[in-house]
Amino acid sequence: MRRIGLMAASVMGAVPLALSPTGSAVAAEGTLTVGLATHTNPSGCYTTNVWPMFVANNTNQVATVFDLPNCQGHPISQVRPNESSVFEFGTSVSIS
């Protein structure tokens, strides 16, 4: 009987975890152009070797521009939804 009580408590404790929403695994909706590459429903980090770096953010999320590859270093600017910009020192862009 005791074993059943512990099992029921374990299952009940796991229910809220199973029903909780996931983190930032959902991609932005739209397109993000970084350098010469366009990404549909982007999520994560995009690095380019094109200089100066061009970013066109046609998504529903804010894109953050970094000064080093792989979204490392310092964030130097942001590109709001439906805006574009050119960055002399930008190397990568993060969007969720």
trRosetta pair geometry for C-beta under 8 A, 3 or more apart (Angstrom, degrees):
i j d omega theta_ij theta_ji phi_ij phi_ji
1 4 5.9 -53 -156 31 36 111
1 5 6.7 36 150 -18 66 105
2 5 5.7 -55 -153 34 36 114
2 6 6.6 33 153 -16 68 104
3 6 5.9 -56 -151 37 32 109
3 7 6.3 31 153 -19 65 108
4 7 5.7 -56 -146 38 31 112
4 8 6.3 32 155 -20 66 106
5 8 5.9 -53 -146 35 29 110
5 9 6.5 28 155 -17 63 107
6 9 5.7 -56 -149 37 32 111
6 10 6.4 33 153 -21 65 105
7 10 5.7 -53 -149 34 32 112
7 11 6.4 31 154 -17 65 105
8 11 5.8 -54 -147 37 32 110
8 12 6.2 29 156 -17 65 108
9 12 5.8 -56 -143 40 30 109
9 13 6.3 32 156 -21 64 108
10 13 5.8 -57 -148 36 29 111
10 14 6.5 25 155 -19 63 108
11 14 5.8 -60 -152 35 31 110
11 15 7.0 48 150 -40 63 94
12 15 5.8 -33 -156 3 37 119
13 16 7.5 -53 -175 26 38 98
13 17 7.8 27 141 -5 63 111
14 17 5.5 -62 -160 42 51 115
14 18 6.0 48 148 -23 80 107
15 18 5.8 -60 -147 37 31 109
15 19 6.3 13 162 -7 67 113
16 19 5.9 -68 -143 47 31 102
16 20 6.3 46 157 -45 68 99
17 20 5.9 -41 -145 8 30 115
22 25 4.9 -35 136 25 132 122
22 26 7.5 134 84 -33 111 87
24 43 7.9 168 144 -156 86 108
24 96 4.3 -32 179 -169 124 135
25 43 7.6 44 -172 -175 37 151
26 43 7.4 -167 115 -102 27 135
26 96 7.6 63 72 157 66 81
27 41 4.3 70 120 162 137 88
27 42 6.2 170 -165 88 105 21
27 43 3.7 -97 -107 -43 81 116
27 96 7.9 -132 -128 173 34 39
28 32 7.0 69 75 -40 135 120
28 41 6.6 179 79 -156 53 47
28 42 5.6 -7 48 64 106 74
28 43 6.5 166 6 -75 73 69
28 59 3.8 35 148 179 126 141
28 60 5.9 -177 -164 51 85 70
28 61 3.8 -105 -108 16 121 123
28 95 5.2 -49 -9 154 140 117
28 96 6.7 105 -46 94 93 30
29 41 6.0 -9 -116 -111 42 83
29 59 6.1 139 72 -154 41 80
29 60 5.0 20 51 9 93 117
30 40 7.8 -131 129 -147 24 57
30 41 7.1 116 38 -81 30 49
30 57 8.0 70 105 170 133 57
30 58 4.7 -144 167 119 123 70
30 59 3.7 -172 59 -101 117 52
30 60 6.1 141 -8 -16 122 71
30 81 7.7 108 32 -145 162 98
31 38 5.4 3 -176 -177 120 103
31 39 6.6 152 -156 76 66 44
31 40 5.5 -31 -98 -99 82 57
31 41 8.0 -27 -82 -26 48 40
31 42 7.5 81 -154 -20 33 104
31 56 7.7 7 110 104 95 100
31 58 4.8 11 60 68 80 111
31 59 6.8 -159 49 -61 23 81
32 38 7.2 159 81 -154 38 57
32 39 4.9 -18 62 59 89 99
32 42 4.2 -45 24 2 128 150
32 46 7.0 165 115 11 124 153
32 55 7.5 -18 -172 -162 86 84
32 56 7.3 168 -156 85 40 60
32 57 5.7 4 -119 -117 83 61
32 58 7.1 -161 -76 39 42 66
32 59 5.7 -16 -59 -26 93 123
32 63 6.2 136 -135 -85 126 141
32 93 7.0 -163 168 114 128 140
32 95 5.8 -157 -82 8 161 161
33 36 8.0 -38 -172 -166 97 11
33 37 7.0 170 -149 90 61 40
33 38 4.6 -26 -95 -98 85 78
33 39 7.6 173 -84 16 34 69
33 54 6.9 -23 121 116 105 97
33 55 6.8 160 87 -152 67 36
33 56 4.1 18 46 46 113 100
33 58 7.7 40 -4 8 93 102
33 84 7.8 -1 61 -119 110 115
34 37 5.9 -17 64 65 76 90
34 39 7.2 7 10 -1 101 114
34 46 4.4 144 33 115 160 129
34 47 7.9 105 138 71 140 2
34 48 5.1 -164 140 -36 93 127
34 53 7.0 -13 -169 -171 75 105
34 54 7.6 160 -155 85 29 59
34 55 5.7 7 -106 -107 66 79
34 92 7.8 25 -170 -148 144 41
34 93 4.9 -148 -105 23 130 131
35 48 3.1 174 -33 -152 136 148
35 49 7.2 57 -124 46 156 44
35 50 3.5 138 -141 26 104 129
35 53 6.0 -55 -72 -138 77 75
35 54 6.3 117 -103 47 23 80
36 48 7.4 142 18 -145 68 125
36 50 5.7 139 -17 -60 89 150
37 46 7.1 -149 85 -171 123 128
37 48 6.9 -164 22 -98 107 108
39 42 4.1 71 113 -84 123 107
39 46 6.3 -136 -20 -84 149 148
41 59 8.0 123 -116 -119 34 113
42 46 6.9 -46 -155 -35 134 130
42 59 6.6 -90 39 -71 99 149
42 95 5.1 55 106 75 114 130
43 95 6.7 -103 -111 98 30 81
43 96 6.1 43 -142 -143 78 40
44 94 7.1 -80 156 -140 30 71
44 95 7.4 -2 47 60 29 64
44 96 7.7 81 -51 -97 31 58
45 70 5.9 65 131 -159 149 43
45 71 4.0 -109 -121 -17 130 123
45 92 5.7 15 -177 171 100 123
45 93 7.1 161 -152 83 56 41
45 94 4.9 -24 -96 -96 77 79
46 92 6.4 168 86 -157 42 75
46 93 5.1 -13 59 58 94 90
46 94 7.9 175 19 -81 67 34
46 95 7.8 -2 4 15 108 101
47 69 4.5 41 -134 -147 140 84
47 70 5.9 -20 -58 -52 133 47
47 71 7.8 -118 -67 -28 90 64
47 91 6.3 -3 -145 149 86 81
47 92 4.2 -31 -96 -98 72 102
48 53 5.7 132 71 -124 125 102
48 91 7.1 -164 56 -171 65 45
48 92 7.2 161 13 -93 66 50
50 53 6.0 113 87 -107 84 58
50 54 6.9 -44 114 18 131 87
51 88 7.8 50 -168 -159 89 46
52 86 5.1 65 115 174 127 100
52 87 6.0 -178 178 80 100 38
52 88 4.9 -51 -116 -100 120 44
52 90 7.4 67 -175 40 78 92
53 65 7.4 154 99 -146 137 120
53 86 7.0 155 82 -159 46 56
53 87 4.7 -19 64 61 99 96
53 90 3.9 -105 53 86 138 105
53 91 6.6 -151 -52 -81 147 22
53 93 7.9 174 161 -41 135 105
54 84 7.1 9 -178 -178 85 108
54 85 7.8 -178 -148 95 52 35
54 86 5.4 -24 -99 -103 68 78
54 87 8.0 -178 -77 20 23 73
55 63 6.2 -159 177 104 133 144
55 65 6.4 -124 -24 -84 159 116
55 79 4.9 -149 117 -34 126 162
55 84 6.3 -178 97 -149 55 66
55 85 5.8 -5 59 58 95 74
55 86 7.8 171 20 -89 70 31
55 87 6.8 25 -1 -4 112 112
55 90 7.1 -68 -27 132 121 162
55 93 5.7 137 -115 -85 129 148
56 79 7.9 -141 -130 168 12 148
56 84 3.9 -13 -106 -103 70 117
57 61 7.9 -109 -173 79 118 62
57 62 7.6 28 174 -145 159 32
57 63 4.6 -153 -98 3 132 125
57 79 4.3 151 -11 120 133 113
57 80 6.8 170 82 91 138 25
57 81 6.0 -108 128 -113 107 32
57 82 7.0 -60 98 -11 77 18
57 83 5.9 5 54 60 103 65
57 84 6.7 175 16 -84 65 57
57 95 7.5 169 -129 -95 110 138
58 81 7.6 65 -147 -166 21 68
58 82 6.0 57 -120 -97 57 54
59 63 7.3 101 41 -48 123 103
59 81 5.8 -105 83 -119 54 89
59 95 6.5 87 54 -175 160 145
60 81 5.5 21 -129 -114 25 144
61 81 6.6 110 40 -73 19 102
61 95 5.4 121 98 -167 125 96
61 96 6.1 -149 -170 65 155 58
62 78 5.3 -1 177 -176 113 121
62 79 7.1 156 -164 75 63 45
62 80 5.7 -30 -112 -112 86 51
62 81 6.9 -76 -74 -32 51 75
62 95 7.6 -167 96 -123 37 82
63 78 6.7 150 79 -161 48 64
63 79 4.5 -12 62 57 104 98
63 93 5.1 6 175 -177 115 114
63 94 7.0 158 -161 75 64 41
63 95 4.5 -34 -106 -77 81 107
64 71 7.6 71 92 -139 104 108
64 75 5.0 -40 179 -137 114 121
64 77 7.7 168 -155 92 53 40
64 78 5.3 -30 -102 -103 61 81
64 93 6.8 152 76 -157 43 61
64 94 4.8 -16 60 58 99 95
64 95 7.4 170 18 -72 69 55
65 75 6.8 108 72 -160 48 68
65 76 5.4 -59 102 60 98 87
65 77 4.6 2 46 61 121 83
65 78 6.9 -161 8 -84 84 27
65 79 6.7 76 -36 -19 108 98
65 87 5.5 174 -180 -63 153 165
65 90 4.4 -46 -177 -124 120 124
65 92 7.5 151 -156 85 52 42
65 93 5.5 -26 -99 -100 61 80
66 71 4.9 140 -4 -138 154 46
66 72 6.5 119 161 54 145 30
66 73 5.4 127 176 66 101 96
66 74 6.8 155 -149 82 73 34
66 75 5.7 -52 -92 -98 71 51
66 76 6.7 124 -135 4 21 88
66 90 7.1 96 66 -147 34 73
66 91 6.4 -58 96 59 77 85
66 92 4.8 -16 58 68 108 91
66 93 7.2 -171 14 -82 81 29
66 94 6.7 56 -22 -12 115 102
67 73 4.5 -104 67 124 87 143
67 74 5.2 15 17 56 120 82
67 76 5.1 93 -54 -37 94 125
67 89 5.4 -8 -127 142 96 103
67 90 6.8 -85 -98 -109 47 37
67 91 6.1 57 173 11 26 105
68 71 7.9 23 81 128 78 6
68 72 4.2 -58 93 82 124 87
68 73 3.2 129 2 -16 113 127
68 74 7.8 91 -2 21 97 56
68 91 5.6 -27 -165 59 9 142
68 92 6.9 -23 96 15 42 116
69 72 6.6 9 77 30 49 104
69 91 5.2 -82 -65 144 54 126
69 92 5.4 108 -142 -44 34 125
70 92 6.0 -119 8 -87 14 169
71 92 4.9 -119 -60 118 54 131
71 93 7.5 -39 -86 97 95 10
71 94 4.4 69 -117 -59 139 114
72 92 7.6 60 20 40 61 145
73 91 7.8 65 34 43 143 125
75 78 7.5 20 170 -61 118 80
76 87 6.8 117 93 -154 129 131
76 89 6.3 -176 -123 89 174 106
76 90 6.3 -140 59 -86 131 79
77 85 7.1 -96 130 99 145 153
77 87 6.4 -161 35 -101 135 124
77 90 7.2 -65 37 -80 110 120
79 83 5.5 -156 -174 88 79 99
79 84 6.8 24 -157 -119 129 27
79 85 5.5 -151 -103 21 107 110
79 93 7.6 -21 22 -138 123 126
80 83 4.7 54 63 15 80 131
87 90 3.0 51 103 -5 140 121
90 93 7.3 30 177 -63 123 85
